[in-house]
């Protein structure tokens, strides 16, 4: 159930940034909105660009390849510092500062803007929230009670993220930053995409309205981690891979994951409140507010089409840091006492 604080609806986010835009600031609202509109235009995704110097595109691609990409999930950072980075208006800066103070003591972990940010932020929130808070046992109990068939692969992927060293925060964060074909981070993203779309398909009477076309086609697009290249020659397959961009998760996927995994999803939505000349505060709304209070809470900060992760620094409001081996051992003992 969507329980907005503000009646302003969150726009659906269907498509991701072009591969050529990875060097752009992932928080640039205007740029991301323009990219979204362009991606929704009719036409073949592999059609050649017209009116563009191919040598310029090659040069741009080479330049972007040399740029250091940010981590998939970053280290904890200050919300106040983030407000300064985006040159937020005084009202927005004030509200973000409040989130960083008592009683919530939230910190932000930046998530790479690669089209998977919503799903990766959800996976990171659940895994890090369990491992850094010493609540692994209660989280495992929660996972074991999930009854939706579509939840099973997502549960397995989350368990893989935590592994046997779930109380070692550095291990969990390292796992979330794995890249490559066998990445457990991407496996969790894929599992959450499939969980959301499977739930939407099984409740088509409620979710058919999320698209003007075919819900099945929408779900196929949403769960795709790579383009279909079966039957294509090598050149066409390479072009399809080059042109592919994953679909952005939005409000329908939030509702589906909230109900399938029984999690509450809190969105701190900057909207145009993130601009320097805005005088309105961010909107905050909760999906799954009707769930039991013990249900895991995923808190996200949204700006434009992009999501970052919000986590409590500590129960006592202490700064959140990567645990040492000694801290992990103490956390193990704390779990054993529960």
C-alpha angles and dihedrals in degrees: 000000000000113000107181123190086205125040090226105115122224112244119242113253111209108161138037137228119290116258087246091061100060090108093059121098105270090218097055101121098193094046094048093047090051091049091050092052091047092050091054094057116112118257144082113303089217095050113122118256113251127219092019125115106240091211089056090053091049091049091049092049091050090049092050091048089060094051118100109245118220118249118273088244118014134211120276112282139182120272088210090056090048090053088055092048093056093040090237121195116261092256092053092044089052094051093047090049089053090055089054092053134066132335096024104027093193125183127191128235111196116228121207115255098235100129092267097076097115095049094041091049090052092050092046093048093053096043098041093039089058098041098042097043097049090241098121094123094052090045091052089049089053092050092049092056096056110115105180109110091221090059096066098080091045091050091052092049092050090050089052090053091054096040121171092312096057092140091057103091094194090054092052093048091046090052091050088054096051113126131191139061094307096041113146088205093060090041089059091048091051092048092051091048090052092044091054095046094044089053091048091050092050090050097040092145089068101035103041089093094065091083135040089219136038117335090211091056090047091052092047089054093045096052097044115115093177137011122270108255101168110135094013123121119242094265095049092045091052091049091050092050091048092051097043121111124175121243117257117243115236143162097316091053091047091055093045094050092043091056098037095047096028094234130142115233118204118193123198097196115197094183107162088338085088092066119098095239099047119112099189124095123239118275117242123196137165130221114202095024089150093064122102116281091244091062114114114263122218111199118194135178113217126198118170107323094332133097130204126186125252120200133174110254091223139320089261093043095255119153112274113239136165108276120243122224088262091052090048090053091051090049089053089054091048091054091049090056092057 
